[in-house]
Amino acid sequence: MFVFSNLAISIDGKIGTAKRGLYRLGTNNDWNEVKRLRKKADAIIIGGATFRSLPRAVPGVLNVVISKSMKSKKGLIIAGKKGDIRYSGPKQLLAHLKKRGCKNILIEGGGEIMWEFVKYIREFHVTLTPKILGGRTAPTLVDGRGFAPGKELNLKLKAVKRIKNELFLIFTSAPRSN
Ligand SMILES: NC(=O)c1ccc[n+]([C@@H]2O[C@H](COP(=O)([O-])OP(=O)(O)OC[C@H]3O[C@@H](n4cnc5c(N)ncnc54)[C@H](OP(=O)(O)O)[C@@H]3O)[C@@H](O)[C@H]2O)c1
């Protein structure tokens, strides 16, 4: 199973504004990249907050929404207390998807869900957009508890592509157990 992520960030590392909700950070070139990567995925995993910010479920791919508050919805897997399947952590959810035949899993955020899955992501696709959003409560690429000094994830830069004012970056991460 291959787990990868794709999100757009501002140059200050935010994935959205402090107001949250739907906000498109990237250009149409980024949107094309979003669509291209979704085609490679058997399932996408998103958090309840991100799902609620979307106009509709992502078409053409299994949508897995992690949520404490949402109930089961047609065409989606809700992973949570009230959902189709009980969510008891990333390892269990990925094992469940593997059993369902999913090979390529795309994590699309937001920041809380990125933290949940960060150790399982082998490839981070990041679109660096020429914006500064600021805001101490604005969501960032990876939120959650964060790593202690010395325990951070160290990545390798695999590819850089520039299209006009945006940089399309791919970082790889080696598996680790702790
Ligand atoms: N720039 C980008 O590429 C990009 C991509 C994605 C999202 N975003 C933006 O990021 C923002 C959302 O990010 P976020 O970090 O606030 O939220 P998020 O990661 O999308 O979702 C957080 C939610 O996930 C659920 N959750 C988290 N941990 C859980 C657990 N252990 N068990 C069950 N459910 C759990 C809860 O859902 P419930 O509240 O439903 O219980 C929680 O509120 C939005 O503004 C969105 O537009 C930007």
The ligand as an ORCA input file, in Angstrom:
! r2SCAN-3c Opt
* xyz 0 1
  N      -4.754     23.976      1.100
  C      -5.149     22.726      1.005
  O      -4.669     21.980      0.136
  C      -6.169     22.201      1.962
  C      -6.467     20.835      1.975
  C      -7.381     20.355      2.898
  C      -7.998     21.222      3.790
  N      -7.704     22.540      3.749
  C      -8.338     23.471      4.719
  O      -8.004     23.031      6.039
  C      -9.069     23.373      6.936
  C      -9.472     22.140      7.719
  O      -8.366     21.596      8.388
  P      -8.464     21.195      9.936
  O      -7.094     20.807     10.368
  O      -9.194     22.245     10.673
  O      -9.433     19.936      9.946
  P      -9.388     18.484      9.238
  O      -8.075     17.857      9.455
  O      -9.953     18.561      7.889
  O     -10.509     17.760     10.102
  C     -10.510     17.752     11.510
  C     -11.683     16.892     11.901
  O     -11.354     15.523     11.706
  C     -12.072     14.748     12.647
  N     -11.103     14.072     13.499
  C      -9.840     14.448     13.803
  N      -9.272     13.544     14.616
  C     -10.206     12.569     14.807
  C     -10.226     11.357     15.549
  N      -9.168     10.952     16.264
  N     -11.352     10.611     15.523
  C     -12.441     10.989     14.792
  N     -12.461     12.135     14.073
  C     -11.371     12.905     14.097
  C     -12.981     15.716     13.416
  O     -14.163     15.788     12.599
  P     -15.626     16.219     13.107
  O     -15.511     17.688     13.427
  O     -16.492     15.956     11.909
  O     -15.976     15.384     14.276
  C     -12.168     17.002     13.325
  O     -12.961     18.152     13.525
  C     -10.196     23.905      6.083
  O     -10.165     25.315      6.126
  C      -9.845     23.408      4.685
  O     -10.380     24.218      3.669
  C      -6.810     23.057      2.849
*
